[in-house]
Amino acid sequence: MTTATPPRATPGGLALGFLTGGVIGGSLAAFIGGCIVGKASLVVTGLALPAAYGLLFFLGTLPRRARDRAAVPRTALAMIESREAVAGEATEVPVRFDLTVAPDDGPAYRVAIRQGVHLSELPDYRPRGIVVVEYEPERPWKVRIVTRPTPAWEERAADAHLDSAPGPAMTGDARKGCVGGVLTVLGLLFGAASVLLLSGADPFGPDASGAAPQPSGTVVSSTTTVTSSTTVTSATGTVALGAGRSMLDQGELRTAVESLTQDAENRRALTVVVQERLLTIVFAPAGGQVAGFDPRALPFDRVAALVEDAGTTLGTGSPQSWQLTADGLTGRLTLRVMVTGDRGAGSLEADGQGNVLRRNGS
């Protein structure tokens, strides 16, 4: 066997990172810009772009995934150099193993893998112990410990003595380094800038007269104070709070919603998005037959409790950011709270009265 080298960043992988950044930046710019200026085409582009990219990526990787499924793994003995439990659950823990794999037809090599192990079986995987593994000949870093080997291999493992192979241990992670990270960021910026240029206007910038251009028939009101700013168009409304204030403060969210709806008693909303210091409402078209809801009917007194619930019960670690989205596109008001922390992201779903329906942890 010719031992392959672990995966490294390739020009194709770096280009894929740049393209992924471009799709992310372009879709975000299109969606947010479309909501602000009231252009449905930009909003649709922002939603359709990542979906189309995901479909193309899925179709493009079908041949590789088919080859992976067709690959026949080989069996070998391995020695556990070290082990480390990464995290814990009720009955199974993911463990990081550092192994010396000794194929029958090639030189021994070191590899680092992560595999779930039942708590009752963890003492069986002690350092310097011999285990039976399966690996892919073309990708020897793809190793899996066989928990129930055949009697013949179990006997070989019981009688075997292996020497440690020199490190460092191979892993299956392709490391792009600084170049890959820079290209991804550049792709994100390039995608956002391309959408703004192709749309023919900068939705975030004023024109020469100092006022943002609006579509025909749009009524705009804008007020700015030291602590907050409010902008209302025929399609959207936003309230941005100043430093030191939060939408979770007592009465803050209710006041912000009322400031966007005070001039239109029967104005209905398609979506309401609430963040720490930002409120955005996407209004239903006037006179349209699109389902919506009265944003003043939100369970304001339950919002802070829902955000706190999501930050403490979803296993995301120390909360770093949150977002509440309320929509009535289906005719039934639904609240979704998404939180991110130092251990991942999670979401919580509630009904129109603020009663929790389900939780999705990280």
DOBA-90782 format. One line per field, with one value per residue (C-alpha): residue number from 1; chain; x, z, y; residue in three letters. Coordinates in Angstrom, 2 decimals, decimal comma, always signed. Layout:
<pts>
k: NUM ...
c: A ...
xx: X ...
zz: Z ...
yy: Y ...
r: ALA ...
</pts>
This chain:
<pts>
k: 1 2 3 4 5 6 7 8 9 10 11 12 13 14 15 16 17 18 19 20 21 22 23 24 25 26 27 28 29 30 31 32 33 34 35 36 37 38 39 40 41 42 43 44 45 46 47 48 49 50 51 52 53 54 55 56 57 58 59 60 61 62 63 64 65 66 67 68 69 70 71 72 73 74 75 76 77 78 79 80 81 82 83 84 85 86 87 88 89 90 91 92 93 94 95 96 97 98 99 100 101 102 103 104 105 106 107 108 109 110 111 112 113 114 115 116 117 118 119 120 121 122 123 124 125 126 127 128 129 130 131 132 133 134 135 136 137 138 139 140 141 142 143 144 145 146 147 148 149 150 151 152 153 154 155 156 157 158 159 160 161 162 163 164 165 166 167 168 169 170 171 172 173 174 175 176 177 178 179 180 181 182 183 184 185 186 187 188 189 190 191 192 193 194 195 196 197 198 199 200 201 202 203 204 205 206 207 208 209 210 211 212 213 214 215 216 217 218 219 220 221 222 223 224 225 226 227 228 229 230 231 232 233 234 235 236 237 238 239 240 241 242 243 244 245 246 247 248 249 250 251 252 253 254 255 256 257 258 259 260 261 262 263 264 265 266 267 268 269 270 271 272 273 274 275 276 277 278 279 280 281 282 283 284 285 286 287 288 289 290 291 292 293 294 295 296 297 298 299 300 301 302 303 304 305 306 307 308 309 310 311 312 313 314 315 316 317 318 319 320 321 322 323 324 325 326 327 328 329 330 331 332 333 334 335 336 337 338 339 340 341 342 343 344 345 346 347 348 349 350 351 352 353 354 355 356 357 358 359 360 361 362
c: A A A A A A A A A A A A A A A A A A A A A A A A A A A A A A A A A A A A A A A A A A A A A A A A A A A A A A A A A A A A A A A A A A A A A A A A A A A A A A A A A A A A A A A A A A A A A A A A A A A A A A A A A A A A A A A A A A A A A A A A A A A A A A A A A A A A A A A A A A A A A A A A A A A A A A A A A A A A A A A A A A A A A A A A A A A A A A A A A A A A A A A A A A A A A A A A A A A A A A A A A A A A A A A A A A A A A A A A A A A A A A A A A A A A A A A A A A A A A A A A A A A A A A A A A A A A A A A A A A A A A A A A A A A A A A A A A A A A A A A A A A A A A A A A A A A A A A A A A A A A A A A A A A A A A A A A A A A A A A A A A A A A A A A A A A A A A A A A A A A A A A A A A A A A A A A A A A A A A A A A A A
xx: +0,00 +1,17 +0,33 -1,58 -0,98 -3,73 -5,98 -4,56 -6,02 -6,21 -6,90 -10,33 -11,01 -9,86 -12,04 -14,99 -14,40 -14,36 -17,55 -19,28 -18,37 -19,74 -23,05 -23,39 -22,55 -24,71 -27,78 -27,59 -27,14 -30,02 -32,43 -31,65 -31,45 -34,70 -36,49 -35,21 -36,08 -39,19 -38,02 -39,55 -37,13 -34,15 -35,83 -36,58 -32,99 -31,67 -33,73 -33,24 -29,48 -28,36 -30,99 -29,72 -26,11 -26,92 -28,61 -25,67 -23,23 -25,28 -25,38 -21,68 -20,60 -22,76 -19,93 -17,50 -20,05 -20,86 -17,17 -16,98 -19,90 -18,36 -14,96 -14,28 -12,63 -9,72 -9,16 -6,02 -4,74 -4,07 -2,62 -4,22 -1,57 -3,92 -7,58 -9,52 -13,25 -14,37 -17,84 -20,41 -24,01 -26,16 -24,90 -22,33 -19,37 -17,39 -13,74 -10,67 -8,29 -4,63 -3,88 -0,96 -2,48 -0,50 -1,82 -0,79 +0,53 +2,13 +3,98 +2,38 +1,18 -0,39 -3,92 -6,27 -9,99 -13,14 -15,63 -18,54 -18,03 -20,62 -19,80 -19,79 -17,19 -14,87 -12,52 -11,88 -10,11 -7,06 -3,76 -1,35 -4,31 -4,72 -7,94 -9,26 -9,93 -11,23 -9,68 -9,98 -6,83 -6,99 -7,75 -5,99 -7,00 -10,59 -10,35 -13,08 -12,62 -14,51 -16,43 -17,43 -14,59 -14,72 -13,30 -10,18 -9,35 -10,23 -7,70 -5,04 -5,63 -5,29 -1,86 -0,48 +2,27 +2,74 +5,34 +4,40 +4,66 +6,30 +3,97 +2,42 -1,00 -2,99 -6,52 -9,29 -9,52 -8,30 -6,51 -6,81 -4,89 -4,93 -5,19 -8,46 -9,94 -8,97 -10,44 -13,72 -13,99 -13,10 -15,77 -18,33 -17,48 -17,40 -20,84 -22,37 -20,82 -21,95 -25,57 -25,52 -23,98 -26,26 -29,36 -28,54 -28,57 -27,12 -30,07 -28,13 -26,82 -28,47 -28,61 -27,07 -29,88 -29,33 -32,62 -32,84 -34,72 -38,09 -40,41 -43,44 -46,26 -44,01 -44,59 -41,51 -41,20 -37,94 -37,15 -33,82 -32,95 -29,85 -30,98 -32,90 -33,85 -37,06 -37,62 -40,95 -41,70 -44,67 -42,99 -40,89 -40,29 -37,18 -36,31 -32,65 -31,90 -28,85 -26,11 -27,17 -30,73 -32,23 -35,45 -35,74 -36,06 -39,49 -41,89 -39,16 -40,36 -44,03 -43,10 -40,98 -43,79 -46,34 -44,04 -44,08 -47,85 -49,28 -50,08 -51,84 -54,30 -55,05 -51,56 -50,65 -47,21 -45,73 -42,64 -41,31 -37,60 -36,29 -32,63 -30,86 -31,18 -32,97 -36,62 -37,62 -41,20 -42,01 -45,53 -48,14 -48,98 -51,85 -55,08 -53,43 -54,83 -51,62 -52,00 -50,51 -50,95 -51,27 -47,75 -49,35 -50,76 -47,34 -46,94 -44,57 -44,49 -43,22 -40,38 -37,70 -38,65 -38,46 -35,00 -33,80 -35,30 -33,53 -30,21 -30,28 -31,94 -30,56 -26,97 -25,38 -23,09 -22,62 -25,12 -23,48 -26,42 -30,14 -32,92 -36,69 -38,71 -42,50 -44,36 -47,92 -47,40 -49,40 -52,21 -51,03 -48,66 -45,40 -42,44 -38,92 -36,01 -32,49 -29,49 -25,77 -23,18 -19,64 -20,80 -23,05 -26,54 -30,07 -33,66 -36,93 -40,43 -43,51 -47,10 -48,75 -49,26 -45,61 -46,08 -43,06 -43,86 -40,46 -36,72 -33,83 -30,50 -26,96
zz: +0,00 -0,84 +2,09 +0,93 +2,38 +4,43 +2,66 +2,03 +0,69 -3,11 -5,66 -6,15 -2,42 -2,10 -5,08 -3,47 -0,28 -2,27 -4,10 -0,85 +0,67 -2,42 -2,19 +1,51 +1,01 -2,08 -0,59 +2,62 +0,74 -1,59 +1,16 +3,55 +0,77 -0,74 +2,62 +3,14 -0,30 -0,76 -3,87 -3,93 -6,65 -4,36 -1,47 -3,72 -5,01 -1,45 -0,65 -3,95 -4,30 -1,38 -2,29 -5,88 -4,70 -2,28 -5,04 -7,41 -4,66 -3,94 -7,61 -8,11 -5,21 -6,19 -8,09 -5,17 -2,65 -4,92 -5,04 -1,25 -0,84 -3,31 -1,58 +0,16 +3,55 +4,72 +8,17 +10,24 +13,81 +15,59 +18,91 +20,97 +21,63 +23,61 +24,09 +25,20 +25,82 +23,98 +25,50 +27,34 +27,03 +29,00 +27,55 +24,84 +24,63 +21,56 +22,12 +20,26 +19,59 +18,55 +16,85 +15,29 +12,42 +11,15 +7,75 +6,69 +3,34 +4,21 +6,77 +10,04 +10,38 +12,95 +12,65 +14,86 +14,73 +16,69 +17,45 +19,84 +22,60 +25,05 +28,65 +29,70 +26,99 +27,56 +29,94 +27,14 +25,07 +27,24 +25,98 +24,54 +23,93 +20,58 +18,62 +15,23 +12,75 +9,23 +6,85 +3,22 +1,20 -0,84 +2,22 +5,15 +7,54 +7,26 +10,13 +12,26 +15,30 +14,89 +18,11 +17,30 +15,27 +13,92 +16,17 +13,96 +14,21 +17,90 +18,46 +16,46 +18,51 +21,77 +20,77 +18,87 +19,99 +17,95 +18,03 +17,88 +14,44 +14,18 +14,18 +13,54 +13,35 +10,16 +10,29 +7,75 +8,08 +5,13 +6,57 +4,41 +6,73 +6,45 +2,65 +2,72 +5,38 +3,50 +0,25 +1,96 +3,42 +0,04 -1,60 +0,94 +0,25 -3,51 -3,45 -1,43 -3,68 -6,85 -5,70 -4,88 -8,25 -10,29 -8,52 -9,96 -6,63 -3,19 -0,89 +2,12 +0,80 +0,13 -3,27 -4,12 -2,41 +0,82 +0,60 -0,33 -3,62 -3,12 -5,50 -6,87 -4,34 -1,33 +1,75 +3,93 +7,41 +9,31 +12,77 +14,54 +18,15 +20,23 +21,43 +18,50 +14,83 +13,06 +9,32 +7,73 +4,06 +2,33 +2,53 +5,71 +8,98 +11,17 +14,62 +15,73 +19,37 +20,62 +22,84 +26,30 +25,26 +24,38 +22,83 +25,90 +28,22 +29,78 +27,22 +24,64 +21,99 +22,35 +21,96 +18,88 +17,20 +17,93 +16,46 +13,15 +13,06 +14,56 +11,14 +9,83 +12,26 +10,08 +8,72 +8,83 +8,85 +7,01 +9,20 +12,33 +13,17 +16,58 +17,59 +20,57 +19,36 +16,01 +15,01 +11,39 +10,15 +6,60 +5,89 +3,80 +0,52 +0,89 -0,47 -1,15 -0,30 +1,45 +4,92 +7,70 +11,35 +13,49 +14,85 +17,87 +18,86 +19,61 +23,16 +24,20 +27,85 +26,83 +24,49 +27,17 +28,84 +25,52 +24,75 +28,24 +27,88 +24,54 +25,92 +28,91 +27,67 +24,18 +25,13 +23,12 +25,93 +26,86 +24,75 +22,13 +19,98 +19,57 +17,08 +17,32 +14,12 +14,05 +10,86 +9,83 +6,27 +6,97 +8,67 +12,15 +14,14 +14,94 +16,97 +16,47 +18,72 +17,47 +19,77 +19,21 +21,87 +22,28 +21,80 +18,77 +17,82 +18,66 +18,10 +20,00 +18,52 +20,25 +19,35 +19,16 +22,93 +23,68 +24,70 +23,79 +21,24 +20,53 +21,05 +18,73 +20,55 +19,12
yy: +0,00 +3,49 +5,71 +8,79 +12,18 +13,83 +16,32 +19,75 +22,94 +22,72 +25,47 +23,95 +23,99 +27,61 +28,58 +26,82 +28,81 +32,07 +31,07 +30,09 +33,45 +35,18 +33,34 +34,17 +37,84 +38,19 +36,50 +38,53 +41,80 +41,00 +39,98 +42,84 +45,42 +44,19 +44,47 +48,02 +49,41 +47,25 +45,35 +41,87 +40,72 +41,31 +39,49 +36,50 +36,54 +36,53 +33,44 +31,59 +32,08 +29,86 +27,24 +27,05 +26,93 +24,12 +22,12 +22,58 +21,59 +18,46 +17,46 +18,26 +16,05 +13,06 +11,27 +11,66 +10,44 +7,48 +6,57 +6,84 +4,45 +1,99 +1,95 -1,36 -0,83 -2,96 -4,37 -3,92 -3,84 -0,58 +0,52 +3,27 +5,91 +8,14 +8,88 +11,94 +12,29 +15,42 +15,83 +13,79 +12,64 +10,23 +6,94 +7,73 +10,08 +11,19 +10,25 +11,51 +8,63 +8,87 +5,53 +3,71 +1,72 -1,29 -2,53 -6,04 -4,79 -1,47 +0,63 +1,67 +5,26 +7,57 +8,91 +10,94 +10,13 +10,88 +8,10 +7,67 +5,10 +3,77 +4,64 +1,00 +0,17 +3,13 +1,21 -1,32 +1,37 +2,03 +3,50 +0,91 -1,39 -3,21 -2,77 -3,84 -1,02 -0,53 +2,02 +3,12 +2,30 +5,51 +7,65 +6,00 +8,78 +7,47 +5,00 +3,43 +1,21 -2,07 -2,62 -6,22 -7,81 -11,36 -14,12 -14,40 -10,69 -10,65 -13,43 -11,57 -8,44 -10,37 -11,75 -8,73 -6,33 -3,14 -0,40 +3,26 +4,87 +8,30 +11,32 +13,67 +12,02 +12,43 +13,83 +14,15 +17,93 +19,98 +22,99 +26,09 +28,38 +32,14 +32,15 +30,19 +32,44 +35,60 +34,27 +33,41 +36,91 +38,46 +36,32 +37,51 +41,16 +40,56 +38,92 +41,76 +44,42 +42,60 +42,54 +46,25 +47,13 +44,87 +46,22 +49,64 +51,50 +51,51 +50,73 +51,89 +55,19 +58,55 +60,20 +63,57 +65,44 +63,54 +61,60 +57,92 +57,32 +55,62 +53,75 +55,56 +55,71 +55,07 +57,15 +57,60 +59,01 +59,11 +60,35 +60,33 +61,06 +60,64 +57,22 +55,69 +56,05 +55,04 +54,54 +53,61 +52,90 +51,33 +47,91 +47,90 +49,65 +49,63 +50,90 +50,99 +51,66 +53,48 +52,07 +50,99 +50,09 +46,72 +45,47 +43,22 +46,23 +46,67 +48,17 +48,86 +46,40 +47,41 +51,09 +50,34 +48,36 +51,06 +53,72 +51,84 +51,27 +54,47 +55,96 +52,84 +51,27 +48,25 +47,66 +43,97 +42,38 +39,41 +39,11 +40,77 +40,35 +41,44 +41,62 +43,15 +46,76 +46,40 +45,84 +45,18 +44,72 +43,58 +44,81 +43,02 +44,80 +47,23 +45,78 +42,41 +39,00 +37,86 +36,36 +38,42 +39,41 +42,51 +43,20 +44,90 +41,48 +40,01 +38,59 +41,38 +40,29 +36,82 +37,84 +38,35 +35,05 +33,17 +34,59 +33,66 +30,17 +29,63 +30,86 +28,49 +25,27 +24,66 +23,79 +26,59 +27,77 +31,40 +33,44 +35,67 +36,78 +36,17 +36,84 +36,46 +36,04 +36,21 +35,33 +34,66 +33,49 +30,33 +32,22 +31,17 +33,34 +31,51 +32,77 +31,42 +32,35 +31,56 +31,91 +31,40 +30,73 +29,50 +25,88 +26,32 +27,46 +26,41 +27,43 +27,51 +27,69 +29,11 +29,90 +33,31 +33,42 +32,73 +29,09 +26,94 +24,24 +22,68 +23,15 +22,30 +22,23 +22,53
r: MET THR THR ALA THR PRO PRO ARG ALA THR PRO GLY GLY LEU ALA LEU GLY PHE LEU THR GLY GLY VAL ILE GLY GLY SER LEU ALA ALA PHE ILE GLY GLY CYS ILE VAL GLY LYS ALA SER LEU VAL VAL THR GLY LEU ALA LEU PRO ALA ALA TYR GLY LEU LEU PHE PHE LEU GLY THR LEU PRO ARG ARG ALA ARG ASP ARG ALA ALA VAL PRO ARG THR ALA LEU ALA MET ILE GLU SER ARG GLU ALA VAL ALA GLY GLU ALA THR GLU VAL PRO VAL ARG PHE ASP LEU THR VAL ALA PRO ASP ASP GLY PRO ALA TYR ARG VAL ALA ILE ARG GLN GLY VAL HIS LEU SER GLU LEU PRO ASP TYR ARG PRO ARG GLY ILE VAL VAL VAL GLU TYR GLU PRO GLU ARG PRO TRP LYS VAL ARG ILE VAL THR ARG PRO THR PRO ALA TRP GLU GLU ARG ALA ALA ASP ALA HIS LEU ASP SER ALA PRO GLY PRO ALA MET THR GLY ASP ALA ARG LYS GLY CYS VAL GLY GLY VAL LEU THR VAL LEU GLY LEU LEU PHE GLY ALA ALA SER VAL LEU LEU LEU SER GLY ALA ASP PRO PHE GLY PRO ASP ALA SER GLY ALA ALA PRO GLN PRO SER GLY THR VAL VAL SER SER THR THR THR VAL THR SER SER THR THR VAL THR SER ALA THR GLY THR VAL ALA LEU GLY ALA GLY ARG SER MET LEU ASP GLN GLY GLU LEU ARG THR ALA VAL GLU SER LEU THR GLN ASP ALA GLU ASN ARG ARG ALA LEU THR VAL VAL VAL GLN GLU ARG LEU LEU THR ILE VAL PHE ALA PRO ALA GLY GLY GLN VAL ALA GLY PHE ASP PRO ARG ALA LEU PRO PHE ASP ARG VAL ALA ALA LEU VAL GLU ASP ALA GLY THR THR LEU GLY THR GLY SER PRO GLN SER TRP GLN LEU THR ALA ASP GLY LEU THR GLY ARG LEU THR LEU ARG VAL MET VAL THR GLY ASP ARG GLY ALA GLY SER LEU GLU ALA ASP GLY GLN GLY ASN VAL LEU ARG ARG ASN GLY SER
</pts>
